[in-house]
Amino acid sequence: MGSLVRRVNDANYKVSKPALDDSGYVMHMEQGGGDVGLLIKTASSNLKVYGIAETDTIDKITNLATANVQIAVITDGFANVKLSATNAAIVVGDLLVAIAGGFVDLYAPTTIRVDSITNTAADVDTRFAEVGHLVGLAEEAKAQNAGGKILTRLQIASIVTAES
């Protein structure tokens, strides 16, 4: 008997707590009732990335986005991800990071001071936590303030941070 193999870009399915008007949002896992995890858009307080919403939650009859609907979520491969309307200029190969609202922007890492007087463990902790915010690599260039979506090669870290 063969083993089950998951192909790149195969989606898994989770419940999205908020209504989603579009695909491409960066999602975070929140503890739901019991052992069930619910997905929410990343916010400044929970930037650890779970995956990218491949579908919206728009009801095909009412044409309205509804909450608590099962969606397809991509965790590896390539995805068109929602880009902040106030994004920095991005070139192919730039690292993209989750920001509030379920969007991505250019990753600007925290500077770790190297002199022994000002370097603190907090600097290292901050940089490590940032790894949990990384979404992937830009596969296309975008001008500053372009917004829309950006094709991204997903590189979501599966790490445990203080935010988890």
N, C-alpha and C positions, 0 to 999 in steps of 0.2 A: 504494500500500500504506500503510495507516495505521500509526501508531506505537502501541507498547504503553503503556497508561496504567494506573497503579496507583491504585486507589480507596482512600479513607481507610478505615481499619480492615481493609484486606487484610493478611493475615498472611504473613510469610515463615517458612521452616522451618529450624531449626537443631537441633543435637544438644545436649541438656541433660546435662551431666556428672553432676550429682547427681540422685537420685530426687526427684520433686516430688509431694507428697501432695495438692496443690491447685493451681488456677490462680491467677494474680494476683501471682506473685512478680516482683520487680524483678531482671532478669538483667544480667550483665556478660559481656563477651566475653573469653575466655582463649585463648591460643595453644594449639592442639592439635597433633597430629602433622602434619608437613608444612605445607601452607598452609591447613589446616582449623582454623576457630575453634570452640571449644566454649563453651557457655553455662554459667555458674555463678551462684548467688545472690550478690547484692552483699554484700560484707564490708567491714569497716572499712578494709582495705588496698586495696580496688579498687572504689571507689564510682562509677566512670564508668559511666553507665547505657547499656545497649544497647537494651533493650526490656522488655516485660512478657509473661510466660508466659501464653498464652491457654488452654493445656491443661495437664493434669497428666501424670504418667508412670505412672499406675496401670494395670497389666495387667488387662484385662477378664476373664481367666480366673482368675488367682490372686488378684485384688483387692489386689495388693501394688504399691507404687511401685517402679519399677526405674530404674537409672541408665543413662546413655548411650543415651537414647531421643530420637528426633526429636520436636520439639514445634513448635506454631505460636507465633510471637512477634509481638506488635503493637508497632510503633514510632511510630505516629501515630494520631490520632483519639481515641477514648474507650475506657477500660478500667476494670474493677473491679480495684483494686490492693490488695494485702495491707497493712493498716495495723498499725503496732506496737501491742501490747497496752498499752503505757505511753505512748500518744500524747498530745500536747498538745491542748487544745481547738482545733477547726478550724471556720472559717466558710467559706461559699461564696466562692471566689476566692482563698483562701490558696494560697501556693506550697507544694508538697510536695517533699521531698527524700528520696533513697535513704539508708537506714541499713543497718547490718549485718543479715544474715539474709534479705535480699531484701524488706524491708519499707520503708514510707515513714512519714514524720512531718512535722510542720510545719517549714518552713524558717526557721531563726533565723540570719541572716547574720552573719558575723564583722564586728565593728566595725573600720572603718578609721580610724585616728587621723589627725586632720588637722593637728596641730601639727608643725612641722618637726623637733622634737627627738625625738619618739617614733615618728613614722611610719616604717615600714620597708618595703622591697620585699617582705618576707615577708608583710605584711598584704595587699598587692595580689595576690601569688601565691596566697595562701590563698583570697581571695574569687574569683579567677578559677577556681581548681580546683573551688570549690563549684558553679559553673555546670554543670560536668560531672556533678554529683550530682543536679541538678534533674530531676524526673520530670514535673511538670505542675501544673495548677490544680485545686483541689478543686471539684467540681461539687455537693457536698452538705456539710452541716455534720455534725460528729461531736463528741460530748462527750469530755472528757478521759478517758483510759483505756478508750475504747470498743472498740478493736481491731476485728477483722473485716476487711471490705473497704470501700474508699471509691471512689466513681465519680470518675474523674480525666480531665480533658482533657489528653492527653499533649503535652508540649512538651520533648521530649528534645533536648538540645543535641548537635550533631555538631561537637565542638571537640577540639583536641589539647591535653592538659595534661601535666604532668610524670608523672601517673599512667598515661597511656595505654600 
